[in-house]
Amino acid sequence: MRFTKSPLTPSFAPLIVLAIALSACDPVVNVAGANFPSWLFCAICGGVITAMLRALFVATRIEPFLWPLPLVYPSLMILTGCIVWLIFFNRL
């Protein structure tokens, strides 16, 4: 039994090579001699900013009006993380 490649079958080898080559294009942040990817920096900043916003929401008594909380705070963390990425790592 011999397997032959059909002329209509696309070859994914160039796409795989391109994906591997572009995976190293992620911006890197140097913190105390250790290199961290930018997405990790943005995720941590998003969590810290969300924690500060939660304290602000509690102090101003807005938090009881935010519902459902398990949806609000992760969404706020993703939003602030994306804003941090746009401010510091956007190359447009």
Summary of the structure (lengths in Angstrom):
residues: 92
radius of gyration: 21.6
end to end distance: 52.7
largest distance: 73.6
contacts: 177
relative contact order: 0.12
helix: 63%
strand: 9%
